[in-house]
Every structure is written in C-alpha cells, then in structure tokens.
Amino acid sequence: MTGFKHGGQAIVDSLQLHGVNRTYVVPGESYLSVLDGLYNADIQTIVCRHESACTYMADAHGKFTGQPGIAMVTRGPGAAQAYTGIHTAWQDGVPLILFVGLIPVADRQRESFQEFDPNQWFGSQCKRVLILDEVSRASEIVAKAFHAALEGRPGPVVVGLPEDIIKQEFHGQLHPVIPIAEGAVSNDKLDIIVNALSTAKKPLIFVGGQNWTTETSAQLTKFAEDNAIPVIHDWRASDRVAFDSPAHAGYLGYGRSDDCAALIKDADIVLMISTVLGDVASDGYTLRQSFDKPNYIVNLDTSLRGHSGSVTEHIVASPISFIKAISQASLASSDSRKSWFNHCHEQQRKDCAFPKMLVTTDNAEQANTDQTYASMTLVMKELVKILPKDAVYSFGAGNHCLWAQKFLPTHIFPSQLSSRNGAMGYSVPAGIAAALESPERLSIVVTGDGEFMMNEAELSTSTRYDAPVLIVLMDNQQFGTIRQHQEAHYPDRVSGTQLQNPDFAALANAFGAHGIRIDNNKDIATSVTDALRIVTKERKTVLLHVITDPDELTP
C-alpha cells in the first residue's frame, strides 16, 4: 500500500517533531504499529528488561535533559509494572510520557485479556491521561502530552493507544509543538525580592525541582557568591550550586545534618526557587512552620502543591526566567550577611568531610589480616580522589545513598540523579540513561544489595547499548534502612530484613560487564583505580562488589 501511514507511524513522526532522540521500551503486541513506526525513525529504541526500569530511565532522562523522557509498555501487567516509575516522576515533578498499548476498542468492558482502565489506574498520579480513540488525532494527542508534561509544575502523562486504532490509516498534518510558558518577573515583584534579600541579615536561598539548565545553575552560583547569600538544596537535588562553591550550604531531607536543619530554621528570610518546603525537607512539617517566618517562592506551579509554612510572596516563573532577571541586580554589601554566608559554607564543608579513620588505605597493610569487610567510606574517599569534575551520580533508595549524597561532589548541573519518593531499583536504570545521553561523562551508580537486585537485569541493557557505568554496590546482606528503623523501634529483634546474596562480581561478569570484589580495606585503592580505567578506557561497565559490615548502617 504505497503512501499508507498508520497511526503508529504518525505518533513516531510526532515524537521526532518534538525532538525525541531516544525511547525506552518493553515491547508488547498491543502497540506493534508504534514499534513498526520506530523501525526507520531517527530515534534510538532502548529495549529494557523490566517496565519499572523502562520508566525509571525515562524519569532520569527527564531530570537530566529537562525534556520528557519517553517510555513505552504494553497493557495490563506491563502498565502495572510501569506504575512505580510514574509515581516517581509524579512526586519529583519530572516530565515523562508513558505510551501504553491498550485492548481494541470493541473489547472494552468485557474483561478481555489484560484489560484495565488507564484513568482509574493512573489518574491520581499523573497530570493527564489521554486515550487515542480517533486515529486522526494521533499527532494532536502527542503534542498535548508534551505540553501537559512540561507546563507549570512538570510531571508524567500517560497516553493510551488502543491496538486497533493505531493500525488505522492516518490522514492529515502533524500537530505543531505547543509552546511552554516560562512565566515572567515584573519589576515590582523583582524589587520586593531584592529589597528582602538586601535588608536580611541571614538570608537563605532554597533550591530544587525542575526547569533548570547548566547556564541557570551557573548564574545562580555567581549571584549567590557575589552577594554573599548561601544556597541550601532540596533532598537529592544537590547539583544546582557547585559542591565547592562558597555559596553551597548543604541539603535538607533524610540524612541531612543538624547544622543544615538549623539554617532553614534560623534564616530571617528564605527564597525558594522551583521547589517548596514539603514533608521531607521540613522534617515531617516541623521545620520553619511558623507563619511569622517570611518565605518568598518562585515557582511555576500556581497551586504550590506540597508546600507547608508561610507564603509571603509567590512569583510564577521558572528558574530560568527568574534567575536571569535577578542576576542583573546588585545588593548592598553587609558584614552580617557575609558572616552568615561564611558560617553556612563552613558547616557544609564540615558535614561533607571524610572522617578520620583508624584504618586507612595508606596503613591497611598493617590492619588485621582476618578482616572480611571493606569500609564504604574508604571506597568513597578513594573514588573522590580520581573522579573527573563532570561525573554524573545516580542512586535509588536505601542507606547506601547516604554515602553518595554526603561525599560525592557535584560541580555542574546536572550531575545528581535520584528518586525522591524512595523508589528502589532506580539507580542502575538512571545511570544507564545518563551514560546514553552524555557518553563523554562518567556515570557513577551507587547502590545497595537490596536495591540493585530489583533491576539488576538492566546490566544487559548497559552492555548491549554501549552505556558503561561504574557501579559501587554496598553488600551488607540486608535491607539496611529498614533494619535501622527496626533497631530503633524494636531493639535486638531483627526480623524480615536479612538477605542472602549471590556473588555480585560474578553476576556482573555473566552479563558481559566486569566484576571486582572488595572485602578488605587494603584492596580498595587498586580496585577503584582499575575500575575507573576499565570504564573510561575500555568503555565497559564495572561493578565494584563492596562487602561491608552489616552494622555499618550510616557513614
């Protein structure tokens, strides 16, 4: 049929029109027409091994690029297993579009094979659920999905594709890209913010969320340094201001230090950019909840969903437009502000410093020869010594994340990818997405034995698509975070948290990666150096299997 274009092809053509260069899929017979459309498309199709990994990669792509990550799965069980990634993108406010193949229209409401209702399943956890019921609207649906994913507070969108509809012939033109409003900052609103920062003795900028760029991050850093205003980061969003910048004041959320909590409490004003003071950052709605504490909020979300505490002023603008505007302003110098600025950075450097160790890699030869564990802290210390400044770090959920959050330095945006909803299995897929998008940068994955085993099959995705990552796997034979909570509430009654693990280094080798086992401190330096060489020079995924003491639950 010369000139025949089915609905699946129109969807793929529309993805190309929107600049999509990669999609993450787990194939299914319900959307074969879209897979057919991808056959000759200038879009790389990454075939994943599990639907949760597929949507995690799309989420990481959204965080890393600012553009919607594209995931594709089949109906019923496929959609169910992708749900975790949708929840992750929803709570993080990340642009993501999940295309789900559906049953034929005539089979609806008959309990047909793998039937489910996308609106009921996903309606509470995404910005829109769009169902393609007319092939003529295929391109329009894609354009609306992109607009919904990006406008205001970004988030996931689910697009349902009935199997029979996408097989039909598509007539018409492709729908053009719908522009996204970035918001704006009026002069009077800008004056309010500048005056508040100028008169404050202890101002603090609190940053996170989406809609950032490398340039915007650099502009904020310069503005903060020039005007002596410390910047504190939201949980798992510590890459907006460089780790070693004098403006960097640490991060809030789980694993934060008491010093950081004191900053948000003691600041006389807080300027929040692209984030809000939510549950995690406020320590369960306890920090900065008094309504006499001034909070100035710059956020495209007109609802300020998730915010707790006062709202003194709300400017509806993206970080891009706001920081560009305020960068032109200059604040009067202030000795008190300068003293506060230095204090904030000093405590951040103290919090992130490596502790003095009784056994270090330098004197490990004299350590007990019966040692059967390696120190995760020493692994991080050796890694930081030789890391390139543009390394990208990915981690999921669990106590192992504390080592990544605390010690791994972020120098440019974006360089930290993680899940703020506590989703396990995120780390490896996210690291692969970063390696695919920026192969010139080193992708580091920090994971635990429990977290890793939830998506370990994606090692095959890493090797197949030449997306090498350096994985640091902390093996303490348990779900460490839950064990820690258990010890706090039910001391000496460990139950339901212990694991029996495989030889992870051997498992990595079986997938075509390179596994290295570390079970003592004296081998750390050599192993880390070898791992970095193999990843960067041989472009091969390396897994450092670090055997740690089960009682070493935090750094």
C-alpha positions as CSV (number, residue, x, y, z in Angstrom):
1,M,0.0,0.0,0.0
2,T,2.0,2.9,-1.3
3,G,1.8,6.0,0.8
4,F,-0.1,4.3,3.6
5,K,0.7,5.7,7.0
6,H,-0.8,4.1,10.1
7,G,-1.4,5.8,13.4
8,G,1.7,4.3,15.0
9,Q,3.8,6.0,12.3
10,A,2.1,9.3,13.0
11,I,2.9,9.0,16.6
12,V,6.6,8.3,15.9
13,D,6.7,11.2,13.4
14,S,5.3,13.5,16.0
15,L,7.9,12.3,18.5
16,Q,10.6,13.3,16.0
17,L,8.9,16.7,15.5
18,H,9.2,17.2,19.3
19,G,13.0,16.4,19.2
20,V,12.9,13.0,20.8
21,N,16.1,11.1,20.2
22,R,15.5,8.1,22.4
23,T,12.7,6.0,23.7
24,Y,12.8,3.3,26.4
25,V,10.5,0.3,25.7
26,V,9.4,-3.1,26.8
27,P,7.7,-4.5,23.7
28,G,4.2,-5.8,23.6
29,E,1.8,-6.9,20.8
30,S,-0.6,-4.1,21.8
31,Y,1.5,-1.4,20.2
32,L,3.2,-3.2,17.3
33,S,2.2,-0.3,15.0
34,V,4.4,2.2,17.0
35,L,7.3,-0.3,17.1
36,D,6.9,-0.5,13.3
37,G,7.0,3.3,13.1
38,L,10.2,3.3,15.0
39,Y,11.8,0.9,12.5
40,N,13.2,3.6,10.2
41,A,12.9,6.5,12.6
42,D,15.9,8.6,13.7
43,I,15.1,7.6,17.3
44,Q,17.2,5.1,19.3
45,T,15.0,2.4,20.7
46,I,16.4,1.1,24.0
47,V,14.8,-2.3,24.8
48,C,14.7,-2.7,28.6
49,R,14.2,-5.8,30.7
50,H,11.5,-4.6,33.0
51,E,8.8,-1.9,32.8
52,S,9.9,-0.3,36.1
53,A,13.4,0.1,34.7
54,C,12.0,1.5,31.5
55,T,10.0,4.2,33.2
56,Y,12.9,4.9,35.6
57,M,15.2,5.6,32.6
58,A,12.5,7.9,31.2
59,D,12.4,9.7,34.5
60,A,16.2,10.1,34.7
61,H,16.1,11.4,31.1
62,G,13.6,14.0,32.1
63,K,15.7,15.1,35.1
64,F,18.9,15.1,33.0
65,T,17.7,16.9,29.9
66,G,14.6,18.9,31.1
67,Q,12.6,17.3,28.2
68,P,10.1,14.5,28.7
69,G,11.5,11.0,28.8
70,I,9.6,8.6,26.6
71,A,8.6,5.1,27.8
72,M,6.5,2.5,26.1
73,V,4.9,-0.6,27.6
74,T,2.1,-2.9,26.9
75,R,-1.3,-3.2,28.6
76,G,-2.3,-4.8,31.9
77,P,0.8,-6.3,33.6
78,G,3.1,-4.1,31.6
79,A,1.3,-0.9,32.7
80,A,1.1,-2.1,36.3
81,Q,4.9,-2.6,36.5
82,A,5.5,0.8,35.0
83,Y,3.4,2.4,37.7
84,T,6.3,2.8,40.1
85,G,8.1,5.0,37.6
86,I,5.0,7.1,37.1
87,H,4.7,7.6,40.9
88,T,8.4,8.6,41.0
89,A,8.0,11.2,38.2
90,W,4.8,12.5,39.9
91,Q,6.4,13.1,43.3
92,D,9.6,14.6,41.7
93,G,7.7,16.7,39.2
94,V,9.6,15.3,36.2
95,P,8.4,15.5,32.6
96,L,7.7,12.0,31.3
97,I,5.3,10.5,28.8
98,L,4.3,6.8,29.1
99,F,2.7,5.3,26.0
100,V,0.7,2.2,26.9
101,G,-0.8,-0.2,24.3
102,L,-4.4,-1.0,25.0
103,I,-7.0,-3.6,24.0
104,P,-9.1,-2.9,20.9
105,V,-12.0,-0.5,21.4
106,A,-14.6,-3.2,20.7
107,D,-13.2,-5.3,23.5
108,R,-13.7,-2.7,26.3
109,Q,-15.6,-3.5,29.5
110,R,-15.7,-7.2,28.6
111,E,-12.9,-8.4,30.9
112,S,-10.8,-9.0,27.9
113,F,-7.2,-10.2,28.0
114,Q,-5.1,-7.7,30.0
115,E,-7.9,-5.1,30.1
116,F,-7.6,-2.2,32.6
117,D,-8.9,1.4,32.9
118,P,-5.9,3.8,32.5
119,N,-7.9,6.7,34.1
120,Q,-8.6,4.7,37.2
121,W,-5.1,3.3,37.5
122,F,-3.1,6.4,36.7
123,G,-5.5,9.3,37.2
124,S,-4.2,10.3,40.7
125,Q,-0.5,10.0,39.8
126,C,-0.1,11.9,36.6
127,K,-1.0,15.3,35.1
128,R,-3.2,13.9,32.3
129,V,-4.4,10.5,30.9
130,L,-5.0,10.8,27.2
131,I,-6.7,8.0,25.2
132,L,-6.4,7.9,21.4
133,D,-9.9,7.0,20.2
134,E,-9.6,8.5,16.7
135,V,-6.6,7.9,14.5
136,S,-6.9,11.4,13.1
137,R,-6.0,12.8,16.5
138,A,-2.8,10.8,16.9
139,S,-0.4,13.7,16.3
140,E,-2.6,16.1,18.3
141,I,-2.5,13.7,21.3
142,V,1.3,13.7,21.2
143,A,1.5,17.5,21.1
144,K,-0.9,17.8,24.1
145,A,1.0,15.2,26.0
146,F,4.2,17.1,25.7
147,H,2.5,20.4,26.6
148,A,0.9,18.8,29.7
149,A,4.2,17.2,30.8
150,L,6.1,20.5,30.6
151,E,3.7,23.3,31.6
152,G,3.6,24.6,35.1
153,R,5.0,22.0,37.5
154,P,6.3,19.3,35.2
155,G,5.1,15.7,35.6
156,P,4.2,12.4,33.9
157,V,1.5,12.0,31.3
158,V,0.0,8.6,30.3
159,V,-1.1,8.1,26.7
160,G,-3.3,5.0,25.9
161,L,-3.0,3.5,22.4
162,P,-5.8,1.1,21.5
163,E,-4.3,-1.7,19.4
164,D,-6.9,-1.3,16.6
165,I,-6.8,2.5,16.4
166,I,-3.1,2.8,15.8
167,K,-3.3,0.3,13.0
168,Q,-5.7,2.5,11.0
169,E,-4.6,4.9,8.3
170,F,-3.6,8.4,9.4
171,H,-4.6,11.4,7.3
172,G,-3.7,15.0,7.9
173,Q,-0.8,17.1,9.1
174,L,1.4,16.7,12.1
175,H,0.4,18.9,15.0
176,P,3.0,21.6,15.7
177,V,4.8,21.9,19.0
178,I,2.8,23.8,21.6
179,P,5.0,26.5,23.3
180,I,5.6,26.3,27.0
181,A,5.2,29.5,29.1
182,E,8.2,30.2,31.3
183,G,6.5,32.9,33.4
184,A,7.9,36.3,33.9
185,V,9.1,38.6,36.6
186,S,7.7,42.1,36.8
187,N,9.9,44.9,38.0
188,D,7.8,45.5,41.1
189,K,8.0,41.8,42.1
190,L,11.7,41.8,41.5
191,D,12.1,44.8,43.7
192,I,10.3,43.0,46.5
193,I,12.8,40.1,46.4
194,V,15.8,42.3,46.0
195,N,14.8,44.5,49.0
196,A,14.1,41.5,51.1
197,L,17.5,40.0,50.4
198,S,19.3,43.3,50.9
199,T,17.8,44.0,54.3
200,A,18.1,40.5,55.6
201,K,20.9,39.6,58.0
202,K,20.5,35.9,57.5
203,P,19.0,35.3,54.0
204,L,18.9,31.8,52.6
205,I,18.1,30.5,49.1
206,F,16.4,27.1,48.9
207,V,16.6,25.4,45.5
208,G,15.4,22.2,43.8
209,G,12.8,21.0,41.4
210,Q,12.9,21.0,37.6
211,N,13.3,23.6,34.8
212,W,17.0,24.2,35.4
213,T,19.8,24.4,32.9
214,T,23.6,24.4,33.2
215,E,23.6,28.2,32.4
216,T,20.9,28.9,35.0
217,S,22.8,27.0,37.7
218,A,26.0,28.9,36.9
219,Q,24.0,32.3,37.0
220,L,22.6,31.4,40.4
221,T,26.0,30.4,41.7
222,K,27.6,33.7,40.6
223,F,24.7,35.8,42.0
224,A,24.9,34.0,45.4
225,E,28.7,34.3,45.6
226,D,28.7,38.0,44.5
227,N,26.0,38.9,47.1
228,A,27.0,36.6,49.9
229,I,23.8,34.6,50.0
230,P,24.1,30.9,51.0
231,V,22.2,28.3,49.0
232,I,20.8,25.2,50.5
233,H,19.5,22.3,48.4
234,D,16.3,20.2,48.5
235,W,16.7,16.5,49.1
236,R,18.5,14.7,46.2
237,A,18.9,17.9,44.3
238,S,22.3,19.0,45.4
239,D,23.7,20.0,42.0
240,R,22.3,23.5,41.5
241,V,25.3,25.1,43.1
242,A,28.8,23.6,42.8
243,F,29.9,21.4,45.8
244,D,33.0,23.5,46.4
245,S,31.3,26.9,45.9
246,P,31.4,29.2,49.0
247,A,27.7,29.6,48.4
248,H,26.9,25.9,48.9
249,A,25.3,25.4,52.3
250,G,24.3,21.7,52.1
251,Y,21.0,19.9,51.7
252,L,17.8,19.2,53.6
253,G,15.8,16.0,53.9
254,Y,16.7,12.5,55.0
255,G,20.3,12.2,56.1
256,R,20.7,16.0,56.5
257,S,22.9,17.3,59.3
258,D,21.5,19.1,62.3
259,D,23.6,22.1,61.1
260,C,21.6,22.3,57.9
261,A,18.3,22.0,59.7
262,A,19.4,24.9,61.9
263,L,20.0,27.1,58.8
264,I,16.4,26.8,57.5
265,K,15.1,27.4,61.0
266,D,17.4,30.4,61.7
267,A,17.2,32.3,58.4
268,D,15.3,35.5,58.7
269,I,14.0,35.1,55.1
270,V,14.1,32.1,52.7
271,L,13.8,32.5,48.9
272,M,12.6,29.2,47.4
273,I,13.3,28.7,43.7
274,S,11.5,25.9,41.8
275,T,10.8,23.9,44.9
276,V,8.6,24.1,48.1
277,L,9.1,23.3,51.7
278,G,7.5,19.9,51.8
279,D,7.3,16.9,54.0
280,V,10.9,15.6,53.7
281,A,12.7,19.0,53.6
282,S,10.7,20.2,56.7
283,D,11.4,17.1,58.7
284,G,7.8,16.0,58.6
285,Y,6.3,19.5,58.8
286,T,8.4,20.6,61.8
287,L,11.0,23.0,60.3
288,R,10.0,26.6,59.5
289,Q,6.3,26.1,60.0
290,S,5.7,29.4,61.9
291,F,3.7,31.9,59.9
292,D,5.9,34.8,61.0
293,K,8.8,33.3,59.0
294,P,9.0,35.1,55.6
295,N,9.1,32.7,52.6
296,Y,9.4,34.1,49.1
297,I,8.6,31.4,46.5
298,V,9.4,31.4,42.8
299,N,7.6,28.5,41.2
300,L,5.6,27.9,38.0
301,D,3.1,25.8,40.0
302,T,0.3,28.2,40.8
303,S,-1.1,25.7,43.4
304,L,2.3,25.3,45.2
305,R,1.4,21.7,45.8
306,G,3.2,20.2,48.7
307,H,4.3,23.4,50.4
308,S,4.0,23.9,54.1
309,G,4.6,27.1,56.1
310,S,4.0,30.7,55.2
311,V,3.9,32.3,51.7
312,T,5.0,35.9,51.8
313,E,5.2,36.3,48.0
314,H,4.7,33.9,45.1
315,I,6.2,34.7,41.7
316,V,5.0,32.5,38.9
317,A,8.2,32.0,36.9
318,S,10.7,29.3,36.0
319,P,14.2,29.3,37.5
320,I,15.4,30.2,34.0
321,S,13.5,33.5,33.7
322,F,13.7,34.5,37.4
323,I,17.5,33.9,37.9
324,K,18.2,35.7,34.6
325,A,16.3,38.7,35.9
326,I,17.7,38.8,39.4
327,S,21.2,38.3,38.2
328,Q,21.1,41.8,36.9
329,A,20.5,43.1,40.5
330,S,23.2,44.1,42.9
331,L,22.8,44.0,46.7
332,A,24.4,46.4,49.1
333,S,27.3,44.8,51.0
334,S,26.6,43.7,54.5
335,D,29.0,42.5,57.2
336,S,26.3,40.5,58.9
337,R,25.3,38.8,55.7
338,K,28.9,38.0,54.9
339,S,29.5,36.4,58.3
340,W,26.3,34.3,57.9
341,F,27.4,33.3,54.4
342,N,30.8,32.1,55.6
343,H,29.2,30.3,58.5
344,C,26.8,28.4,56.3
345,H,29.5,27.1,53.9
346,E,31.9,26.3,56.8
347,Q,29.3,23.9,58.3
348,Q,28.7,22.4,54.8
349,R,32.4,21.6,54.4
350,K,32.4,20.1,57.9
351,D,29.4,17.9,57.2
352,C,30.8,16.6,54.0
353,A,34.4,16.0,55.2
354,F,35.7,12.4,55.3
355,P,36.1,11.3,59.0
356,K,39.5,10.3,60.3
357,M,39.7,6.5,60.1
358,L,41.6,4.1,62.4
359,V,42.4,2.0,59.3
360,T,43.0,3.9,56.0
361,T,44.1,2.7,52.7
362,D,47.6,4.0,53.4
363,N,48.1,1.8,56.5
364,A,45.8,-1.1,55.6
365,E,48.8,-3.4,55.1
366,Q,49.2,-3.3,58.9
367,A,45.5,-3.9,59.5
368,N,44.1,-7.2,60.9
369,T,44.7,-9.9,58.3
370,D,41.5,-11.6,59.3
371,Q,39.4,-8.6,58.1
372,T,36.5,-9.7,55.9
373,Y,34.8,-6.3,55.4
374,A,35.7,-3.2,53.4
375,S,34.8,0.3,54.5
376,M,32.2,2.0,52.3
377,T,33.6,5.4,53.5
378,L,37.1,4.5,52.3
379,V,35.7,3.4,48.9
380,M,34.1,6.8,48.5
381,K,37.3,8.5,49.6
382,E,39.4,6.8,47.0
383,L,36.8,7.3,44.3
384,V,36.6,11.1,45.0
385,K,40.4,11.4,44.7
386,I,40.3,10.4,41.0
387,L,36.8,11.4,39.7
388,P,36.5,13.8,36.8
389,K,34.7,17.0,37.7
390,D,31.8,16.3,35.3
391,A,30.9,12.9,36.7
392,V,27.2,12.1,37.0
393,Y,25.9,10.2,40.1
394,S,22.8,8.0,40.3
395,F,21.4,6.3,43.3
396,G,18.0,5.0,44.4
397,A,16.7,4.3,47.9
398,G,18.4,2.9,51.0
399,N,21.1,3.7,53.5
400,H,23.8,3.3,50.8
401,C,22.5,6.6,49.4
402,L,23.8,8.5,52.4
403,W,27.4,7.9,51.2
404,A,26.6,9.2,47.7
405,Q,24.7,12.2,49.0
406,K,27.3,13.1,51.6
407,F,30.6,12.6,49.8
408,L,30.2,12.6,46.0
409,P,30.9,16.2,44.7
410,T,28.6,17.8,42.2
411,H,30.3,20.5,40.2
412,I,27.9,21.2,37.3
413,F,24.2,20.8,36.6
414,P,23.0,18.2,36.0
415,S,25.1,15.7,37.9
416,Q,22.9,14.0,40.5
417,L,20.0,11.7,39.6
418,S,17.9,10.0,42.3
419,S,14.4,9.2,43.3
420,R,12.8,11.4,46.0
421,N,9.9,9.1,46.6
422,G,12.2,6.3,47.9
423,A,11.8,4.1,44.9
424,M,14.2,1.1,44.9
425,G,15.7,-0.2,41.7
426,Y,16.2,3.3,40.3
427,S,20.0,3.6,40.4
428,V,21.2,1.4,37.6
429,P,18.5,2.4,35.0
430,A,19.2,6.1,35.8
431,G,22.9,5.6,35.4
432,I,22.4,4.0,32.1
433,A,20.1,6.9,30.9
434,A,22.9,9.4,31.8
435,A,25.5,7.3,30.0
436,L,23.4,7.2,26.9
437,E,22.6,10.9,26.9
438,S,26.2,12.1,27.7
439,P,28.6,9.3,26.8
440,E,31.5,11.7,27.3
441,R,30.8,11.9,31.0
442,L,31.5,9.3,33.6
443,S,28.3,7.8,35.0
444,I,28.6,6.5,38.6
445,V,25.9,4.3,40.2
446,V,25.8,3.8,44.0
447,T,23.5,1.0,45.0
448,G,22.8,-1.5,47.8
449,D,22.3,-5.2,47.6
450,G,18.5,-4.9,48.1
451,E,18.1,-2.0,45.7
452,F,20.4,-3.5,43.0
453,M,18.5,-6.8,42.8
454,M,15.3,-5.0,41.8
455,N,16.7,-4.1,38.4
456,E,20.0,-6.0,38.0
457,A,18.9,-7.3,34.6
458,E,19.5,-3.9,33.1
459,L,23.2,-4.7,33.2
460,S,22.4,-6.4,29.9
461,T,20.9,-3.1,28.6
462,S,24.1,-1.3,29.7
463,T,26.3,-3.7,27.8
464,R,24.1,-4.0,24.7
465,Y,23.8,-0.3,24.1
466,D,27.4,0.7,24.9
467,A,26.3,2.7,28.0
468,P,29.1,1.9,30.5
469,V,28.6,2.8,34.2
470,L,30.7,2.4,37.3
471,I,28.6,0.6,39.9
472,V,29.6,0.8,43.6
473,L,27.5,-1.9,45.2
474,M,27.3,-2.0,49.0
475,D,26.6,-5.6,50.1
476,N,25.7,-5.9,53.8
477,Q,23.2,-8.8,53.3
478,Q,20.2,-6.8,54.4
479,F,17.6,-4.1,53.7
480,G,19.8,-1.7,55.8
481,T,17.3,1.2,56.1
482,I,14.6,-1.0,57.4
483,R,17.0,-2.7,59.7
484,Q,18.0,0.7,61.2
485,H,14.3,1.6,61.8
486,Q,13.8,-1.8,63.3
487,E,16.6,-1.4,65.7
488,A,15.2,2.0,66.8
489,H,11.7,0.7,67.5
490,Y,12.3,-3.0,68.3
491,P,15.9,-3.3,69.6
492,D,17.6,-6.6,69.1
493,R,14.6,-8.1,67.3
494,V,15.8,-8.3,63.7
495,S,13.0,-9.7,61.5
496,G,12.2,-9.8,57.8
497,T,15.2,-7.6,56.8
498,Q,18.0,-10.1,56.1
499,L,19.1,-11.2,52.7
500,Q,21.1,-14.0,51.0
501,N,23.0,-12.6,48.1
502,P,24.8,-14.0,45.0
503,D,28.4,-13.3,44.1
504,F,27.6,-9.9,42.5
505,A,31.0,-9.6,40.8
506,A,30.4,-13.0,39.1
507,L,26.9,-11.9,38.2
508,A,28.3,-8.8,36.5
509,N,30.8,-10.9,34.5
510,A,27.9,-13.2,33.4
511,F,26.2,-10.1,31.9
512,G,29.3,-9.1,30.0
513,A,30.4,-6.4,32.5
514,H,33.5,-6.5,34.7
515,G,33.1,-7.5,38.4
516,I,35.6,-6.7,41.1
517,R,35.1,-8.0,44.7
518,I,36.4,-5.8,47.6
519,D,36.2,-7.5,51.0
520,N,39.1,-5.7,52.8
521,N,40.5,-2.1,53.0
522,K,43.9,-2.8,51.6
523,D,42.5,-3.6,48.1
524,I,40.3,-0.5,47.8
525,A,42.7,1.9,46.2
526,T,43.8,-0.6,43.5
527,S,40.3,-1.8,42.8
528,V,38.9,1.7,42.4
529,T,41.7,2.8,40.1
530,D,41.3,-0.4,38.0
531,A,37.5,0.2,37.8
532,L,37.8,3.7,36.6
533,R,40.4,2.7,34.0
534,I,38.2,-0.1,32.6
535,V,35.1,2.1,32.4
536,T,36.8,5.1,30.8
537,K,39.4,3.4,28.6
538,E,37.8,0.1,27.7
539,R,34.2,1.5,27.9
540,K,33.0,-1.4,29.8
541,T,30.5,-1.4,32.8
542,V,32.3,-2.3,36.0
543,L,30.7,-3.4,39.3
544,L,32.6,-3.0,42.5
545,H,31.2,-5.5,44.9
546,V,31.9,-4.0,48.3
547,I,31.4,-6.4,51.2
548,T,30.6,-4.2,54.2
549,D,29.9,-4.8,57.9
550,P,26.2,-5.3,58.5
551,D,26.4,-3.0,61.5
552,E,27.8,-0.1,59.3
553,L,24.4,1.4,58.5
554,T,25.5,5.0,58.1
555,P,28.7,6.9,57.1
